[in-house]
């Protein structure tokens, strides 16, 4: 099963407020999609790629992502 992140999880990972993530979504600056019946979700691989492209630092990506997924 594919693991997908919520707005709150991505915000926690990037250490920003969920409203900031929503603003990024509104301007189509962050990769996301709407899953019918579930809501907005983020593919961790796409978020990591987005970060690597210079949008956010990638230090400790795997550690931070695992902490969020383990909750």
Secondary structure in CASP SS format (residue, H / E / C, confidence):
PFRMAT SS
TARGET T0000
AUTHOR 0000-0000-0000
METHOD secondary structure of the structure
MODEL  1
X C 1.00
X C 1.00
X C 1.00
X E 1.00
X E 1.00
X C 1.00
X H 1.00
X H 1.00
X H 1.00
X H 1.00
X H 1.00
X H 1.00
X H 1.00
X H 1.00
X C 1.00
X C 1.00
X C 1.00
X H 1.00
X H 1.00
X H 1.00
X H 1.00
X H 1.00
X H 1.00
X H 1.00
X H 1.00
X H 1.00
X C 1.00
X C 1.00
X C 1.00
X C 1.00
X C 1.00
X C 1.00
X E 1.00
X E 1.00
X E 1.00
X C 1.00
X C 1.00
X C 1.00
X E 1.00
X E 1.00
X E 1.00
X E 1.00
X E 1.00
X H 1.00
X H 1.00
X H 1.00
X H 1.00
X H 1.00
X H 1.00
X H 1.00
X H 1.00
X H 1.00
X H 1.00
X H 1.00
X H 1.00
X C 1.00
X C 1.00
X C 1.00
X C 1.00
X C 1.00
X H 1.00
X H 1.00
X H 1.00
X H 1.00
X H 1.00
X H 1.00
X H 1.00
X H 1.00
X H 1.00
X C 1.00
X C 1.00
END
